[in-house]
């Protein structure tokens, strides 16, 4: 009888722990997804200002660029397209236009550092599957 009680308690503790982790993970994802285009633009501009040593003028111009394209991306995602691949293609096109426009504001050194940062981020990410694909059995 003691074994059953101890096993039951162990299972309950493990289940509670797993539920707490899943809840925490989903709340982070929801917070990330619920950010407004303004919040996203401000966050990106602040990060780049620190990492690329931007001038105030460059920061203002990049904020406007980030805001413009964050709103475009939100429009694409909110459109509720059925086909994910079409969304990805459109988002990639928006990202490419944003990067080209950003390069008109940045110095050559800042562009080189931005490219390096993006390359490092891609290497760090590695060959991870897309978000959620493991849970759906695709990864």
N, CA, C and O atoms as CSV, one atom per row, in Angstrom:
chain,resi,resn,atom,element,x,y,z
A,1,UNK,N,N,0.821,-1.196,0.000
A,1,UNK,CA,C,0.000,0.000,0.000
A,1,UNK,C,C,0.860,1.254,0.000
A,1,UNK,O,O,0.545,2.237,-0.670
A,2,UNK,N,N,1.977,1.208,0.776
A,2,UNK,CA,C,2.864,2.371,0.821
A,2,UNK,C,C,3.462,2.647,-0.551
A,2,UNK,O,O,3.607,3.802,-0.951
A,3,UNK,N,N,3.808,1.591,-1.265
A,3,UNK,CA,C,4.389,1.754,-2.602
A,3,UNK,C,C,3.415,2.463,-3.531
A,3,UNK,O,O,3.806,3.340,-4.300
A,4,UNK,N,N,2.175,2.087,-3.457
A,4,UNK,CA,C,1.166,2.700,-4.319
A,4,UNK,C,C,1.033,4.180,-3.995
A,4,UNK,O,O,0.986,5.011,-4.902
A,5,UNK,N,N,0.974,4.513,-2.724
A,5,UNK,CA,C,0.844,5.907,-2.305
A,5,UNK,C,C,2.077,6.707,-2.745
A,5,UNK,O,O,1.939,7.807,-3.279
A,6,UNK,N,N,3.270,6.165,-2.526
A,6,UNK,CA,C,4.505,6.861,-2.901
A,6,UNK,C,C,4.575,7.029,-4.417
A,6,UNK,O,O,4.957,8.094,-4.904
A,7,UNK,N,N,4.212,5.994,-5.163
A,7,UNK,CA,C,4.203,6.081,-6.625
A,7,UNK,C,C,3.207,7.144,-7.081
A,7,UNK,O,O,3.503,7.946,-7.967
A,8,UNK,N,N,2.034,7.142,-6.472
A,8,UNK,CA,C,1.007,8.122,-6.835
A,8,UNK,C,C,1.504,9.546,-6.578
A,8,UNK,O,O,1.313,10.432,-7.410
A,9,UNK,N,N,2.126,9.759,-5.452
A,9,UNK,CA,C,2.658,11.090,-5.116
A,9,UNK,C,C,3.742,11.489,-6.112
A,9,UNK,O,O,3.776,12.632,-6.568
A,10,UNK,N,N,4.620,10.560,-6.449
A,10,UNK,CA,C,5.668,10.841,-7.425
A,10,UNK,C,C,5.100,11.225,-8.778
A,10,UNK,O,O,5.577,12.170,-9.406
A,11,UNK,N,N,4.087,10.503,-9.234
A,11,UNK,CA,C,3.443,10.808,-10.511
A,11,UNK,C,C,2.791,12.184,-10.461
A,11,UNK,O,O,2.887,12.946,-11.423
A,12,UNK,N,N,2.142,12.507,-9.374
A,12,UNK,CA,C,1.485,13.810,-9.239
A,12,UNK,C,C,2.496,14.947,-9.265
A,12,UNK,O,O,2.259,15.974,-9.902
A,13,UNK,N,N,3.624,14.774,-8.576
A,13,UNK,CA,C,4.666,15.804,-8.569
A,13,UNK,C,C,5.219,15.999,-9.973
A,13,UNK,O,O,5.401,17.132,-10.420
A,14,UNK,N,N,5.486,14.898,-10.670
A,14,UNK,CA,C,6.013,14.988,-12.033
A,14,UNK,C,C,5.005,15.660,-12.960
A,14,UNK,O,O,5.379,16.520,-13.757
A,15,UNK,N,N,3.753,15.286,-12.867
A,15,UNK,CA,C,2.718,15.869,-13.719
A,15,UNK,C,C,2.574,17.363,-13.455
A,15,UNK,O,O,2.454,18.154,-14.391
A,16,UNK,N,N,2.586,17.746,-12.191
A,16,UNK,CA,C,2.480,19.164,-11.835
A,16,UNK,C,C,3.651,19.950,-12.396
A,16,UNK,O,O,3.478,21.056,-12.908
A,17,UNK,N,N,4.834,19.379,-12.300
A,17,UNK,CA,C,6.023,20.040,-12.813
A,17,UNK,C,C,5.937,20.227,-14.325
A,17,UNK,O,O,6.250,21.302,-14.836
A,18,UNK,N,N,5.518,19.197,-15.035
A,18,UNK,CA,C,5.391,19.286,-16.490
A,18,UNK,C,C,4.343,20.313,-16.903
A,18,UNK,O,O,4.551,21.068,-17.854
A,19,UNK,N,N,3.236,20.343,-16.203
A,19,UNK,CA,C,2.185,21.304,-16.521
A,19,UNK,C,C,2.675,22.730,-16.295
A,19,UNK,O,O,2.358,23.621,-17.083
A,20,UNK,N,N,3.431,22.952,-15.250
A,20,UNK,CA,C,3.955,24.283,-14.951
A,20,UNK,C,C,4.924,24.728,-16.036
A,20,UNK,O,O,4.898,25.885,-16.456
A,21,UNK,N,N,5.782,23.812,-16.495
A,21,UNK,CA,C,6.730,24.152,-17.550
A,21,UNK,C,C,6.005,24.483,-18.840
A,21,UNK,O,O,6.351,25.455,-19.512
A,22,UNK,N,N,5.011,23.694,-19.193
A,22,UNK,CA,C,4.269,23.923,-20.421
A,22,UNK,C,C,3.515,25.248,-20.354
A,22,UNK,O,O,3.470,25.989,-21.336
A,23,UNK,N,N,2.926,25.545,-19.203
A,23,UNK,CA,C,2.202,26.792,-19.013
A,23,UNK,C,C,3.141,27.982,-19.155
A,23,UNK,O,O,2.792,28.977,-19.790
A,24,UNK,N,N,4.333,27.887,-18.566
A,24,UNK,CA,C,5.305,28.968,-18.651
A,24,UNK,C,C,5.750,29.167,-20.090
A,24,UNK,O,O,5.864,30.304,-20.546
A,25,UNK,N,N,6.000,28.100,-20.802
A,25,UNK,CA,C,6.440,28.173,-22.187
A,25,UNK,C,C,5.370,28.806,-23.063
A,25,UNK,O,O,5.675,29.661,-23.893
A,26,UNK,N,N,4.114,28.393,-22.885
A,26,UNK,CA,C,3.044,28.940,-23.714
A,26,UNK,C,C,2.778,30.404,-23.384
A,26,UNK,O,O,2.388,31.164,-24.270
A,27,UNK,N,N,2.977,30.819,-22.139
A,27,UNK,CA,C,2.757,32.222,-21.801
A,27,UNK,C,C,3.826,33.099,-22.444
A,27,UNK,O,O,3.530,34.217,-22.866
A,28,UNK,N,N,5.070,32.610,-22.527
A,28,UNK,CA,C,6.116,33.359,-23.218
A,28,UNK,C,C,5.774,33.507,-24.690
A,28,UNK,O,O,5.932,34.589,-25.257
A,29,UNK,N,N,5.310,32.441,-25.312
A,29,UNK,CA,C,4.949,32.474,-26.729
A,29,UNK,C,C,3.795,33.444,-26.950
A,29,UNK,O,O,3.801,34.206,-27.917
A,30,UNK,N,N,2.811,33.420,-26.064
A,30,UNK,CA,C,1.678,34.328,-26.211
A,30,UNK,C,C,2.102,35.773,-26.055
A,30,UNK,O,O,1.649,36.633,-26.810
A,31,UNK,N,N,2.969,36.058,-25.085
A,31,UNK,CA,C,3.438,37.425,-24.899
A,31,UNK,C,C,4.180,37.895,-26.135
A,31,UNK,O,O,4.010,39.032,-26.574
A,32,UNK,N,N,5.005,37.018,-26.699
A,32,UNK,CA,C,5.772,37.360,-27.890
A,32,UNK,C,C,4.831,37.633,-29.069
A,32,UNK,O,O,5.037,38.585,-29.821
A,33,UNK,N,N,3.822,36.816,-29.225
A,33,UNK,CA,C,2.903,36.948,-30.344
A,33,UNK,C,C,1.967,38.144,-30.183
A,33,UNK,O,O,1.476,38.669,-31.182
A,34,UNK,N,N,1.710,38.582,-28.961
A,34,UNK,CA,C,0.762,39.654,-28.726
A,34,UNK,C,C,1.385,41.044,-28.762
A,34,UNK,O,O,0.687,42.043,-28.586
A,35,UNK,N,N,2.689,41.113,-28.989
A,35,UNK,CA,C,3.311,42.436,-29.045
A,35,UNK,C,C,2.791,43.199,-30.253
A,35,UNK,O,O,2.559,42.630,-31.320
A,36,UNK,N,N,2.615,44.495,-30.058
A,36,UNK,CA,C,2.144,45.344,-31.146
A,36,UNK,C,C,3.303,45.656,-32.077
A,36,UNK,O,O,4.461,45.486,-31.696
A,37,UNK,N,N,3.013,46.108,-33.290
A,37,UNK,CA,C,4.101,46.513,-34.192
A,37,UNK,C,C,4.979,47.600,-33.568
A,37,UNK,O,O,6.191,47.618,-33.784
A,38,UNK,N,N,4.373,48.503,-32.798
A,38,UNK,CA,C,5.144,49.559,-32.146
A,38,UNK,C,C,6.128,48.980,-31.137
A,38,UNK,O,O,7.280,49.409,-31.069
A,39,UNK,N,N,5.666,47.993,-30.345
A,39,UNK,CA,C,6.538,47.354,-29.362
A,39,UNK,C,C,7.682,46.606,-30.054
A,39,UNK,O,O,8.832,46.663,-29.617
A,40,UNK,N,N,7.351,45.913,-31.130
A,40,UNK,CA,C,8.377,45.179,-31.876
A,40,UNK,C,C,9.406,46.144,-32.459
A,40,UNK,O,O,10.610,45.896,-32.381
A,41,UNK,N,N,8.932,47.241,-33.042
A,41,UNK,CA,C,9.838,48.219,-33.654
A,41,UNK,C,C,10.738,48.851,-32.602
A,41,UNK,O,O,11.938,49.016,-32.822
A,42,UNK,N,N,10.165,49.198,-31.472
A,42,UNK,CA,C,10.955,49.810,-30.399
A,42,UNK,C,C,12.010,48.842,-29.873
A,42,UNK,O,O,13.163,49.217,-29.657
A,43,UNK,N,N,11.598,47.589,-29.671
A,43,UNK,CA,C,12.512,46.568,-29.158
A,43,UNK,C,C,13.694,46.355,-30.112
A,43,UNK,O,O,14.846,46.310,-29.678
A,44,UNK,N,N,13.404,46.225,-31.403
A,44,UNK,CA,C,14.457,45.998,-32.391
A,44,UNK,C,C,15.371,47.212,-32.495
A,44,UNK,O,O,16.591,47.062,-32.571
A,45,UNK,N,N,14.804,48.396,-32.499
A,45,UNK,CA,C,15.602,49.609,-32.607
A,45,UNK,C,C,16.501,49.774,-31.395
A,45,UNK,O,O,17.672,50.127,-31.536
A,46,UNK,N,N,15.971,49.523,-30.211
A,46,UNK,CA,C,16.764,49.635,-28.991
A,46,UNK,C,C,17.944,48.670,-29.022
A,46,UNK,O,O,19.070,49.038,-28.690
A,47,UNK,N,N,17.669,47.426,-29.428
A,47,UNK,CA,C,18.739,46.429,-29.489
A,47,UNK,C,C,19.823,46.836,-30.493
A,47,UNK,O,O,21.015,46.735,-30.203
A,48,UNK,N,N,19.405,47.290,-31.663
A,48,UNK,CA,C,20.381,47.677,-32.680
A,48,UNK,C,C,21.127,48.948,-32.289
A,48,UNK,O,O,22.301,49.103,-32.626
A,49,UNK,N,N,20.466,49.851,-31.589
A,49,UNK,CA,C,21.150,51.074,-31.160
A,49,UNK,C,C,22.333,50.725,-30.272
A,49,UNK,O,O,23.409,51.309,-30.402
A,50,UNK,N,N,22.134,49.777,-29.375
A,50,UNK,CA,C,23.211,49.352,-28.479
A,50,UNK,C,C,24.294,48.574,-29.225
A,50,UNK,O,O,25.484,48.836,-29.048
A,51,UNK,N,N,23.887,47.632,-30.048
A,51,UNK,CA,C,24.846,46.741,-30.695
A,51,UNK,C,C,25.606,47.394,-31.838
A,51,UNK,O,O,26.755,47.035,-32.095
A,52,UNK,N,N,24.983,48.352,-32.533
A,52,UNK,CA,C,25.620,48.981,-33.689
A,52,UNK,C,C,26.075,50.413,-33.411
A,52,UNK,O,O,26.576,51.089,-34.309
A,53,UNK,N,N,25.903,50.876,-32.175
A,53,UNK,CA,C,26.282,52.250,-31.808
A,53,UNK,C,C,25.653,53.274,-32.754
A,53,UNK,O,O,26.347,54.096,-33.352
A,54,UNK,N,N,24.346,53.206,-32.875
A,54,UNK,CA,C,23.626,54.109,-33.783
A,54,UNK,C,C,23.568,55.523,-33.227
A,54,UNK,O,O,23.561,55.734,-32.014
A,55,UNK,N,N,23.526,56.483,-34.136
A,55,UNK,CA,C,23.292,57.864,-33.735
A,55,UNK,C,C,21.799,58.019,-33.456
A,55,UNK,O,O,21.006,57.144,-33.804
A,56,UNK,N,N,21.421,59.121,-32.833
A,56,UNK,CA,C,20.002,59.358,-32.566
A,56,UNK,C,C,19.219,59.452,-33.875
A,56,UNK,O,O,18.100,58.948,-33.973
A,57,UNK,N,N,19.811,60.098,-34.877
A,57,UNK,CA,C,19.166,60.226,-36.183
A,57,UNK,C,C,18.944,58.843,-36.807
A,57,UNK,O,O,17.862,58.557,-37.320
A,58,UNK,N,N,19.964,57.996,-36.761
A,58,UNK,CA,C,19.835,56.651,-37.311
A,58,UNK,C,C,18.761,55.862,-36.552
A,58,UNK,O,O,17.980,55.128,-37.158
A,59,UNK,N,N,18.728,56.017,-35.244
A,59,UNK,CA,C,17.729,55.313,-34.436
A,59,UNK,C,C,16.317,55.711,-34.837
A,59,UNK,O,O,15.439,54.859,-34.970
A,60,UNK,N,N,16.104,57.001,-35.028
A,60,UNK,CA,C,14.775,57.476,-35.424
A,60,UNK,C,C,14.380,56.922,-36.787
A,60,UNK,O,O,13.245,56.488,-36.984
A,61,UNK,N,N,15.325,56.940,-37.727
A,61,UNK,CA,C,15.028,56.442,-39.065
A,61,UNK,C,C,14.780,54.930,-39.047
A,61,UNK,O,O,13.875,54.440,-39.722
A,62,UNK,N,N,15.581,54.196,-38.275
A,62,UNK,CA,C,15.387,52.751,-38.200
A,62,UNK,C,C,14.084,52.401,-37.500
A,62,UNK,O,O,13.424,51.431,-37.870
A,63,UNK,N,N,13.705,53.185,-36.485
A,63,UNK,CA,C,12.422,52.930,-35.827
A,63,UNK,C,C,11.289,53.041,-36.838
A,63,UNK,O,O,10.393,52.198,-36.866
A,64,UNK,N,N,11.328,54.077,-37.665
A,64,UNK,CA,C,10.281,54.255,-38.675
A,64,UNK,C,C,10.257,53.076,-39.653
A,64,UNK,O,O,9.185,52.606,-40.036
A,65,UNK,N,N,11.431,52.606,-40.052
A,65,UNK,CA,C,11.519,51.452,-40.963
A,65,UNK,C,C,10.979,50.196,-40.280
A,65,UNK,O,O,10.180,49.458,-40.856
A,66,UNK,N,N,11.424,49.965,-39.050
A,66,UNK,CA,C,10.958,48.784,-38.326
A,66,UNK,C,C,9.449,48.802,-38.137
A,66,UNK,O,O,8.787,47.776,-38.297
A,67,UNK,N,N,8.908,49.962,-37.798
A,67,UNK,CA,C,7.470,50.082,-37.587
A,67,UNK,C,C,6.706,49.795,-38.881
A,67,UNK,O,O,5.718,49.060,-38.879
A,68,UNK,N,N,7.166,50.370,-39.961
A,68,UNK,CA,C,6.525,50.182,-41.272
A,68,UNK,C,C,6.430,48.695,-41.619
A,68,UNK,O,O,5.369,48.208,-42.009
A,69,UNK,N,N,7.543,47.984,-41.474
A,69,UNK,CA,C,7.556,46.582,-41.884
A,69,UNK,C,C,6.920,45.666,-40.834
A,69,UNK,O,O,6.405,44.606,-41.186
A,70,UNK,N,N,6.943,46.043,-39.576
A,70,UNK,CA,C,6.253,45.261,-38.546
A,70,UNK,C,C,4.742,45.304,-38.806
A,70,UNK,O,O,4.043,44.308,-38.620
A,71,UNK,N,N,4.255,46.461,-39.233
A,71,UNK,CA,C,2.834,46.578,-39.555
A,71,UNK,C,C,2.486,45.753,-40.794
A,71,UNK,O,O,1.423,45.135,-40.854
A,72,UNK,N,N,3.385,45.746,-41.784
A,72,UNK,CA,C,3.153,44.929,-42.974
A,72,UNK,C,C,3.089,43.447,-42.619
A,72,UNK,O,O,2.197,42.724,-43.064
A,73,UNK,N,N,4.065,43.003,-41.798
A,73,UNK,CA,C,4.083,41.594,-41.395
A,73,UNK,C,C,2.815,41.233,-40.620
A,73,UNK,O,O,2.233,40.168,-40.826
A,74,UNK,N,N,2.397,42.129,-39.730
A,74,UNK,CA,C,1.183,41.868,-38.953
A,74,UNK,C,C,-0.014,41.730,-39.887
A,74,UNK,O,O,-0.872,40.871,-39.683
A,75,UNK,N,N,-0.068,42.571,-40.903
A,75,UNK,CA,C,-1.156,42.475,-41.880
A,75,UNK,C,C,-1.185,41.136,-42.597
A,75,UNK,O,O,-2.251,40.560,-42.818
A,76,UNK,N,N,-0.015,40.650,-42.956
A,76,UNK,CA,C,0.075,39.351,-43.633
A,76,UNK,C,C,-0.382,38.240,-42.695
A,76,UNK,O,O,-1.157,37.367,-43.085
A,77,UNK,N,N,0.103,38.278,-41.460
A,77,UNK,CA,C,-0.239,37.222,-40.506
A,77,UNK,C,C,-1.700,37.286,-40.071
A,77,UNK,O,O,-2.317,36.253,-39.811
A,78,UNK,N,N,-2.251,38.489,-39.993
A,78,UNK,CA,C,-3.648,38.647,-39.584
A,78,UNK,C,C,-4.624,38.309,-40.713
A,78,UNK,O,O,-5.812,38.096,-40.474
A,79,UNK,N,N,-4.113,38.264,-41.932
A,79,UNK,CA,C,-4.987,37.980,-43.064
A,79,UNK,C,C,-5.572,36.574,-42.983
A,79,UNK,O,O,-6.565,36.261,-43.641
A,80,UNK,N,N,-4.936,35.724,-42.158
A,80,UNK,CA,C,-5.482,34.381,-41.946
A,80,UNK,C,C,-5.386,33.498,-43.171
A,80,UNK,O,O,-6.286,32.702,-43.440
A,81,UNK,N,N,-4.314,33.631,-43.907
A,81,UNK,CA,C,-4.149,32.807,-45.097
A,81,UNK,C,C,-4.126,31.339,-44.711
A,81,UNK,O,O,-3.607,30.958,-43.662
A,82,UNK,N,N,-4.687,30.544,-45.564
A,82,UNK,CA,C,-4.738,29.112,-45.322
A,82,UNK,C,C,-3.366,28.481,-45.508
A,82,UNK,O,O,-2.989,27.570,-44.770
A,83,UNK,N,N,-2.630,28.960,-46.484
A,83,UNK,CA,C,-1.373,28.312,-46.835
A,83,UNK,C,C,-0.190,28.985,-46.150
A,83,UNK,O,O,0.126,30.142,-46.429
A,84,UNK,N,N,0.450,28.260,-45.264
A,84,UNK,CA,C,1.588,28.781,-44.509
A,84,UNK,C,C,2.757,29.145,-45.417
A,84,UNK,O,O,3.452,30.129,-45.167
A,85,UNK,N,N,2.976,28.372,-46.452
A,85,UNK,CA,C,4.118,28.622,-47.338
A,85,UNK,C,C,3.980,29.984,-48.029
A,85,UNK,O,O,4.973,30.688,-48.211
A,86,UNK,N,N,2.784,30.347,-48.402
A,86,UNK,CA,C,2.555,31.655,-49.018
A,86,UNK,C,C,2.861,32.765,-48.012
A,86,UNK,O,O,3.434,33.793,-48.374
A,87,UNK,N,N,2.481,32.560,-46.754
A,87,UNK,CA,C,2.790,33.541,-45.714
A,87,UNK,C,C,4.289,33.682,-45.544
A,87,UNK,O,O,4.809,34.795,-45.475
A,88,UNK,N,N,4.989,32.553,-45.477
A,88,UNK,CA,C,6.447,32.594,-45.305
A,88,UNK,C,C,7.110,33.352,-46.440
A,88,UNK,O,O,8.012,34.158,-46.209
A,89,UNK,N,N,6.668,33.100,-47.663
A,89,UNK,CA,C,7.242,33.770,-48.829
A,89,UNK,C,C,7.009,35.275,-48.743
A,89,UNK,O,O,7.912,36.067,-49.011
A,90,UNK,N,N,5.811,35.656,-48.375
A,90,UNK,CA,C,5.489,37.076,-48.275
A,90,UNK,C,C,6.271,37.749,-47.137
A,90,UNK,O,O,6.757,38.869,-47.298
A,91,UNK,N,N,6.391,37.072,-45.997
A,91,UNK,CA,C,7.159,37.606,-44.867
A,91,UNK,C,C,8.624,37.755,-45.265
A,91,UNK,O,O,9.257,38.753,-44.922
A,92,UNK,N,N,9.169,36.773,-45.986
A,92,UNK,CA,C,10.564,36.862,-46.431
A,92,UNK,C,C,10.760,38.060,-47.353
A,92,UNK,O,O,11.769,38.760,-47.260
A,93,UNK,N,N,9.810,38.295,-48.232
A,93,UNK,CA,C,9.881,39.441,-49.126
A,93,UNK,C,C,9.873,40.752,-48.331
A,93,UNK,O,O,10.635,41.670,-48.633
A,94,UNK,N,N,9.020,40.831,-47.328
A,94,UNK,CA,C,8.955,42.023,-46.472
A,94,UNK,C,C,10.276,42.202,-45.737
A,94,UNK,O,O,10.801,43.313,-45.662
A,95,UNK,N,N,10.819,41.112,-45.193
A,95,UNK,CA,C,12.096,41.187,-44.477
A,95,UNK,C,C,13.221,41.657,-45.386
A,95,UNK,O,O,14.066,42.451,-44.971
A,96,UNK,N,N,13.238,41.170,-46.629
A,96,UNK,CA,C,14.276,41.581,-47.579
A,96,UNK,C,C,14.172,43.078,-47.905
A,96,UNK,O,O,15.183,43.775,-47.977
A,97,UNK,N,N,12.942,43.559,-48.099
A,97,UNK,CA,C,12.751,44.986,-48.358
A,97,UNK,C,C,13.189,45.819,-47.161
A,97,UNK,O,O,13.808,46.871,-47.323
A,98,UNK,N,N,12.864,45.342,-45.941
A,98,UNK,CA,C,13.245,46.061,-44.730
A,98,UNK,C,C,14.761,46.148,-44.621
A,98,UNK,O,O,15.299,47.217,-44.331
A,99,UNK,N,N,15.449,45.049,-44.847
A,99,UNK,CA,C,16.906,45.046,-44.731
A,99,UNK,C,C,17.532,45.984,-45.758
A,99,UNK,O,O,18.479,46.703,-45.439
A,100,UNK,N,N,17.021,45.986,-46.975
A,100,UNK,CA,C,17.549,46.883,-47.999
A,100,UNK,C,C,17.362,48.341,-47.600
A,100,UNK,O,O,18.255,49.163,-47.804
A,101,UNK,N,N,16.210,48.658,-47.035
A,101,UNK,CA,C,15.946,50.025,-46.611
A,101,UNK,C,C,16.821,50.411,-45.419
A,101,UNK,O,O,17.283,51.548,-45.324
A,102,UNK,N,N,17.047,49.458,-44.510
A,102,UNK,CA,C,17.902,49.725,-43.356
A,102,UNK,C,C,19.329,50.044,-43.803
A,102,UNK,O,O,19.997,50.887,-43.204
A,103,UNK,N,N,19.791,49.376,-44.845
A,103,UNK,CA,C,21.157,49.570,-45.320
A,103,UNK,C,C,21.382,50.997,-45.838
A,103,UNK,O,O,22.519,51.466,-45.893
A,104,UNK,N,N,20.302,51.683,-46.216
A,104,UNK,CA,C,20.455,53.069,-46.673
A,104,UNK,C,C,20.713,54.016,-45.507
A,104,UNK,O,O,21.188,55.134,-45.709
A,105,UNK,N,N,20.402,53.578,-44.290
A,105,UNK,CA,C,20.562,54.403,-43.097
A,105,UNK,C,C,21.893,54.120,-42.398
A,105,UNK,O,O,22.495,55.020,-41.812
A,106,UNK,N,N,22.343,52.878,-42.462
A,106,UNK,CA,C,23.525,52.460,-41.720
A,106,UNK,C,C,24.820,52.737,-42.490
A,106,UNK,O,O,24.827,52.851,-43.715
A,107,UNK,N,N,25.910,52.841,-41.729
A,107,UNK,CA,C,27.232,52.965,-42.350
A,107,UNK,C,C,27.674,51.583,-42.826
A,107,UNK,O,O,27.053,50.577,-42.483
A,108,UNK,N,N,28.737,51.535,-43.609
A,108,UNK,CA,C,29.248,50.251,-44.094
A,108,UNK,C,C,29.652,49.339,-42.940
A,108,UNK,O,O,29.402,48.134,-42.973
A,109,UNK,N,N,30.282,49.927,-41.916
A,109,UNK,CA,C,30.703,49.133,-40.767
A,109,UNK,C,C,29.494,48.562,-40.019
A,109,UNK,O,O,29.507,47.411,-39.584
A,110,UNK,N,N,28.458,49.379,-39.879
A,110,UNK,CA,C,27.258,48.925,-39.186
A,110,UNK,C,C,26.552,47.819,-39.976
A,110,UNK,O,O,26.036,46.866,-39.393
A,111,UNK,N,N,26.532,47.952,-41.301
A,111,UNK,CA,C,25.929,46.918,-42.145
A,111,UNK,C,C,26.705,45.610,-41.995
A,111,UNK,O,O,26.111,44.538,-41.881
A,112,UNK,N,N,28.034,45.707,-41.996
A,112,UNK,CA,C,28.864,44.508,-41.839
A,112,UNK,C,C,28.593,43.842,-40.490
A,112,UNK,O,O,28.481,42.619,-40.406
A,113,UNK,N,N,28.489,44.646,-39.445
A,113,UNK,CA,C,28.231,44.086,-38.113
A,113,UNK,C,C,26.835,43.467,-38.056
A,113,UNK,O,O,26.651,42.409,-37.455
A,114,UNK,N,N,25.853,44.120,-38.675
A,114,UNK,CA,C,24.491,43.574,-38.715
A,114,UNK,C,C,24.484,42.232,-39.437
A,114,UNK,O,O,23.866,41.276,-38.969
A,115,UNK,N,N,25.168,42.160,-40.576
A,115,UNK,CA,C,25.251,40.897,-41.321
A,115,UNK,C,C,25.902,39.810,-40.465
A,115,UNK,O,O,25.459,38.661,-40.467
A,116,UNK,N,N,26.949,40.177,-39.740
A,116,UNK,CA,C,27.646,39.226,-38.877
A,116,UNK,C,C,26.710,38.735,-37.762
A,116,UNK,O,O,26.667,37.542,-37.465
A,117,UNK,N,N,25.968,39.657,-37.154
A,117,UNK,CA,C,25.034,39.287,-36.087
A,117,UNK,C,C,23.982,38.308,-36.606
A,117,UNK,O,O,23.639,37.336,-35.934
A,118,UNK,N,N,23.475,38.578,-37.812
A,118,UNK,CA,C,22.451,37.707,-38.385
A,118,UNK,C,C,23.019,36.331,-38.705
A,118,UNK,O,O,22.354,35.315,-38.500
A,119,UNK,N,N,24.246,36.299,-39.208
A,119,UNK,CA,C,24.902,35.022,-39.505
A,119,UNK,C,C,25.103,34.208,-38.227
A,119,UNK,O,O,24.848,33.004,-38.206
A,120,UNK,N,N,25.558,34.869,-37.166
A,120,UNK,CA,C,25.756,34.185,-35.885
A,120,UNK,C,C,24.446,33.641,-35.347
A,120,UNK,O,O,24.404,32.540,-34.798
A,121,UNK,N,N,23.372,34.412,-35.504
A,121,UNK,CA,C,22.070,33.960,-35.035
A,121,UNK,C,C,21.612,32.729,-35.812
A,121,UNK,O,O,21.041,31.802,-35.237
A,122,UNK,N,N,21.863,32.725,-37.117
A,122,UNK,CA,C,21.488,31.566,-37.933
A,122,UNK,C,C,22.310,30.337,-37.549
A,122,UNK,O,O,21.772,29.232,-37.485
A,123,UNK,N,N,23.593,30.517,-37.295
A,123,UNK,CA,C,24.442,29.399,-36.893
A,123,UNK,C,C,24.017,28.867,-35.530
A,123,UNK,O,O,23.990,27.657,-35.307
A,124,UNK,N,N,23.689,29.772,-34.629
A,124,UNK,CA,C,23.253,29.374,-33.291
A,124,UNK,C,C,21.956,28.575,-33.375
A,124,UNK,O,O,21.761,27.598,-32.652
A,125,UNK,N,N,21.082,29.006,-34.265
A,125,UNK,CA,C,19.805,28.331,-34.448
A,125,UNK,C,C,19.997,26.940,-35.033
A,125,UNK,O,O,19.255,26.012,-34.711
A,126,UNK,N,N,20.996,26.804,-35.894
A,126,UNK,CA,C,21.326,25.502,-36.461
A,126,UNK,C,C,20.207,24.914,-37.277
A,126,UNK,O,O,19.497,25.622,-37.991
A,127,UNK,N,N,20.058,23.629,-37.167
A,127,UNK,CA,C,19.058,22.905,-37.944
A,127,UNK,C,C,17.820,22.580,-37.130
A,127,UNK,O,O,17.193,21.537,-37.319
A,128,UNK,N,N,17.475,23.479,-36.225
A,128,UNK,CA,C,16.271,23.243,-35.427
A,128,UNK,C,C,15.048,23.236,-36.321
A,128,UNK,O,O,14.987,23.977,-37.301
A,129,UNK,N,N,14.081,22.410,-35.993
A,129,UNK,CA,C,12.836,22.419,-36.776
A,129,UNK,C,C,12.049,23.693,-36.507
A,129,UNK,O,O,12.287,24.393,-35.523
A,130,UNK,N,N,11.115,23.977,-37.393
A,130,UNK,CA,C,10.260,25.144,-37.204
A,130,UNK,C,C,9.468,24.994,-35.922
A,130,UNK,O,O,9.269,23.886,-35.425
A,131,UNK,N,N,9.017,26.121,-35.393
A,131,UNK,CA,C,8.249,26.118,-34.141
A,131,UNK,C,C,7.077,25.171,-34.206
A,131,UNK,O,O,6.315,25.162,-35.173
A,132,UNK,N,N,6.943,24.374,-33.163
A,132,UNK,CA,C,5.776,23.518,-33.034
A,132,UNK,C,C,5.806,22.251,-33.854
A,132,UNK,O,O,4.940,21.395,-33.672
A,133,UNK,N,N,6.764,22.092,-34.752
A,133,UNK,CA,C,6.754,20.926,-35.609
A,133,UNK,C,C,7.012,19.629,-34.842
A,133,UNK,O,O,6.530,18.564,-35.229
A,134,UNK,N,N,7.783,19.729,-33.743
A,134,UNK,CA,C,8.034,18.522,-32.942
A,134,UNK,C,C,6.756,18.043,-32.290
A,134,UNK,O,O,6.493,16.842,-32.225
A,135,UNK,N,N,5.963,18.984,-31.807
A,135,UNK,CA,C,4.724,18.610,-31.117
A,135,UNK,C,C,3.720,17.988,-32.077
A,135,UNK,O,O,2.883,17.178,-31.679
A,136,UNK,N,N,3.812,18.373,-33.343
A,136,UNK,CA,C,2.855,17.870,-34.313
A,136,UNK,C,C,3.368,16.618,-35.022
A,136,UNK,O,O,2.695,16.070,-35.896
A,137,UNK,N,N,4.559,16.175,-34.641
A,137,UNK,CA,C,5.074,14.947,-35.233
A,137,UNK,C,C,5.754,15.154,-36.566
A,137,UNK,O,O,5.990,14.186,-37.289
A,138,UNK,N,N,6.082,16.412,-36.922
A,138,UNK,CA,C,6.720,16.668,-38.210
A,138,UNK,C,C,8.225,16.758,-38.094
A,138,UNK,O,O,8.906,16.719,-39.118
A,139,UNK,N,N,8.795,16.879,-36.868
A,139,UNK,CA,C,10.223,17.127,-36.726
A,139,UNK,C,C,10.997,15.957,-36.519
A,139,UNK,O,O,12.218,16.040,-36.384
